[in-house]
């Protein structure tokens, strides 16, 4: 397959990020951490290839990602912070999943708050 026919490649594992629902970059955009004008300049990655963020997704059907050591392991973080991040990131993840089925403009992707 010609390179121009490929989707965006994950900077972590090198695999193709085939669906927006698997995009760590677009998850960060939905969460308001990346601006629309940065999307074409920032590196792409699978959600699971960014375990420090993926560990906060708590939803049926998404196999948990566990960071066991280091300063970003949620087991060592403040429980109130962990609860808020789980709420926020899970909400963003669910929004990202629904974008695949809707014909929304890119400006409508981010969460409202």
N, C-alpha and C positions, 0 to 999 in steps of 0.2 A: 504494500500500500504506500502510495506517495505520502510524504510528510504533510502536504497540504490537506490531505483527506483525514488526517488524524485529529482527534480532539486535543485538549490540553493535557500535557504530561505532568504527572506528579513529581515534584522536585525531590521527594523523599524516596519513593520506591521505583520511579521511572515508568510506572504503568499509566495507562490512559485513564483520565477522569472522564468517564463516558456519560455520566448523568449529572445534572445540577444537584440532584438529591444526594450525591456523594461528594460534593465539592466543599472542602474546607474554606476556600476563598469566598465562595458565595454564602456560606454559613456566617462568616465574619461580616460580610456585607449586610445580610439580613439582621444581624445583631447590632449594626451601626458602627462597627469597628473599622470598616473599610468604606471609603467614599466611592461613588459610581465612577468618577473620573480616574480612579486608581486601578480599577478592575483589570484593564488591559496591560498594566505595568507591574502587577504584583505576581509572585510565583503561585502556581496552582498546586494543590495537594488534596489527597483523599482525606475525608474527615478522620478516619481511623489512623491515618499517618501523622496526626497531630494529637497524640494521647493526652497532653496537658489540657486540651480543650474537650476532646471526646469523652474523657472520664466523667464529665458533668452531664452527659446525655443519659437520662434515666427514662426509658420508655420501652414498653413491650415490643419485641421484635428487633431491638437493637442490642446485640450482644455487648455487655458491659466491657469497657476498656478500663484496665486497672493500672495505675502508675504506682509501683510499689516502693520506690525510693526517690530521694531527691527533694528539693524544695517545692516542687509542684505536685507532689503526691497529695491527693485530697485527704488521705487519712491523717496527715500531719497539719492540716489547715484548720482554722477556726470553724466550728460546726455551723455557726450562723452564716458565715461566708459561703461554705459549701452548699447549704440549703438554698441560698439565694442564687448561686451560680447554677445549681442543678435546675432550678425553676427557669432561669433566664436562658440558659443554653438549650435545655430541652424544648422550651417554647420556640426558640429560633430554629431548632432542628425540625420540629413539627411543621413550622411555616415553610421551611425549605422543601419538605416532602410534598406539601400541597401545591407548591409552585409548579411542579412537574405536570399537574393535571389541569392547571388554569392557564388561560392565555393573558396573563397580566403583563403590563409594561414593566421594564426593569425598575422604574421609579417607584413602583408599588410593592416591590419585594420587601424592603425593610419593615421591621416591626414598628408599630406606632409609638411606643414609649421607650 
